[in-house]
Amino acid sequence: MTTLAFDPDRASPWHAGERAAQERAGVREMMEGIGARVMRPYMPEQHRDFFTQLPFLIVGSLDEAGQPWASVLAGTPGFISSPDPQHLRIAAAPLQGDPLAHNLRADAAVGLLGIEPHTRRRNRMNGIVEQVEEDAFGVRVVQSFGNCPRYIQARRPAYLGGMPPAGTIVRDSKLDARGREMLLRADTFFIATTFPGAGADRGRSGGADVSHRGGRPGFVRVDEDGTLTVPDFNGNQFFNTIGNLLVNPRAGLLLMDFDAADLLYLAVDAQVVWDGPEVEAFEGAEHLLRFKVREMQRSVGVLPLHFGSAVESPFLADTGTWTETRLGA
């Protein structure tokens, strides 16, 4: 695993890890111009309006040990508000047992992903927590940018209201049988990563970030030792997640069981597999991400959201599953 140090050259909108990934993909020069246009230190009006209509929000945060975690917040649409183009206010408390409860503090870096599955819209806002209240917090924008709709399964979410009854929380240093089952059936998960800049260094594609990954059920492989392997398909060439992993290979994964309202949180060490027989065997994969699980938390019945049935993304028609590769699942 190649680890990159922070590059002090601030001329590029991309940090050292993102530039290294773009260079490897042969898009480095093209992405310089694109990055200057799409990476904004404020939210355009359509992004501000978009966040306010959502019933849930995905949040990436860091614990005191520097471990990224991906989390979900939920509320009646309007629980997210934007008083001005540089700020979001989120009026929701972390769910039972969610690591976010310990990670929200003034000056903490957070990554926010607004995603509307049934319309396949998603926008990201990475920023800094400015104030924390009992059931709300405010975030100042560092970066605001849109994402393409590819690989999002169209399922309509609805907030059920209130906090669900206390559920069972299972913690372990490895996957359990139920966690394995959830991963093998998954068509969606979220990944939190970080670029370890501090202060002003976070202003250039740095800080905390959280992103979406989607595929056909069976796109997550779980080996006997609990190692996860997933394909990375063609995207917008930003390489935010992979660029972060090249600098800091720690990541946090979040998986929702859309039927049972269970959540699976994983703290992992990640490796980018750029090429080789596994990449070649998986239809549609440009490279792979491999995750070694260090911590697992499974929260049962805690998600106060109902999701309708899924309509598979049309972009997945040209992608495979691990069973189809005959390399295991």
Secondary structure, DSSP 8 states (H G I E B T S, - for coil): ----------SSSS-HHHHHHHHHHT-HHHHHHHHHHH-BSS--HHHHHHHHT-SEEEEEEE-TTS-EEEEEEE-STTSEEEEETTEEEE-----TT-THHHH--TT-EEEEEEEETTTTEEEEEEEEEEEE-SS-EEEEEEEEEE---TT--B--EEE--S------EEEESS--HHHHHHHHH-SEEEEEEEE---GGGGGTT-EEEEEEEE-STT-SEE-TTS-EEEEEE---S--HHHHHHHH--EEEEEEE-TTT--EEEEEEEEEEE-SSHHHHHSTTEEEEEEEEEEEEEEE-S---EEE---B--GGGGG---HHHHTS--
